[in-house]
């Protein structure tokens, strides 16, 4: 009986973490919508910037943890907005390199400002120590999950 209760608590925690992610994303999307950005667009720009502003399409998809076909439409939209450019890779003509344009870099400054305001608002009332502890716990749960996935993949091979 106690194991059942523990399982329910774990499911509840997972559900709450999922809800927190969705709520945070919704708040960010509402704040960034006036800039002409959807979640896929601003996260692609953000990740591209974090990776140096120049990255292969496949590497960007991997960094975003999405499939390349899912990223292609978003990149087309960002290109139409003049925020990125795509060029053939000099080493592999089949590969495409994505780079931020000056307009994309300028927009990222606005995105960063708005994201930092959102972060401050959502973390109101949480001390730096509490936040550090929460981040550590989330990191440990993620590490445990990755270990479990790796072990299951090894068993299958």
N, C-alpha and C positions, 0 to 999 in steps of 0.2 A: 504494500500500500504506500509506504513512504517513497519507494522508487517512482511510483506513478506521480506522486506530488512533485518530486524533484524534476521529473520529465516535463510536467506542466509548467513549472517555474521556468525551465530552460526555454520552452517554446514561447512563453510569454516574453522573456527577455529578447529572443530573436525577433519576435513580432514588434516589440517596442523599438528595437534598433532599426528595423526596416521602416517603421513609421517615422522615426526621427530622420532618417535619410530622405524619405519622400517629402516631409515637411520642409526640411532645410532646402532641398532642391526647388520646391515650389516657391518659397520665399525668394530665392535667388532668381528664379525664372521671372517672377513678377517684377523684380527690380531691374532686370536686364532687358525685358521685353521692349521698353521704349527705345533702346539702342538698336532694335531690329534683330535681336538675337534670341534664338531658341536654345534650349539646353544643349542639344548636340553641337550647335554652332559655337557657343561660347566655351564649352568644355574642350572642343577641338582647338580653338585659338589658344586657350589657356595652356593646354598640354604642349602645343607646338612651341609656345613661348618658353615654357619650362625646359624644353629640350633644345634650346638654343635658337629657335626661330627658323630652323632649316632641318627637314627630316623627310625620309622616304615615307610614302603613303602607307606601306605595309608596317613600318616601324611605328608610325603614328597610330594606326589601328591597334597594334599590340599594346602600346602605351595606354590607350583608352580602354583596353580590354573589350574590344568589339571586333566583329568580322569586317574585313576590308570592304565587301560590297555595301555594308551598312554605312561606312564612312564616305563612300564615293558621292552619294547625293549631297551630303553635308558639304563636302569640299567644293562641289559644283556651285552650291549656293554662296559659299564664302568667296569663291572666285568671282561670281557675278556681282557681289557687293564690293569687289575690289580690295578685299582684306587679305587674300593670299594669291600666290601665283604657283602654277605647277609647271615643271620643266622636266625634260627627259634627263635621266642620269647619264653622265658621260661614260661610266663603266658598264652600264647595262641599259640599253636603249628601251627595254620593256618596262623598266622601273621609272617611277615618277617621283621627283623631289618636290616637296611642298615648302614654300618660303613665305614668311610674313611680308606684307607690303608696308610702306610707311603709314598708310591709312590703318592697316591692321595693328601696327605697333601703337599708334595713337589711341585707337579704340581700346586696346588692352590696358592702357593707363586708366581709362574711365571704368573699365570692368573691375580692375584691381581696387580702385577707390570705392566703388559700390559694394564689392564683396567684403572689403574690410569693415565697412559700416554695418553690413548685415551680420558679420561675425561678432562684432562688438554688441550689437543688439541682442542676438540670440544667446550670447554667453553672459548677459547681464546677471549679476548675482552669483556668479561662479568664480571662486578664487583661483588664482594661478596654480595653487597647490592642488585644488580639486581637479582642475583641468588637466594638469600633468598626470595625476593619478588615473583619471579616466582614459587619457590617451595611452598610458602604459597598459591598462587592462585591455583596451581594444586591440593594441598591438599583440599582447599575449594570446588573446582569443584567436586572432588572425593567424598567428604562428602555429597554434595548435591545430587549426583547421587545415592549414597548408601541410603540416606534418601528416595529418590523417589522410589527406588526398594523395600525398606522395606514397604513403604506405599502401593504400588501396591500389594505386597504379602499379606498384611493384608486385603486388600479389597477382594481378591480372597478367603480368608478363611472364 
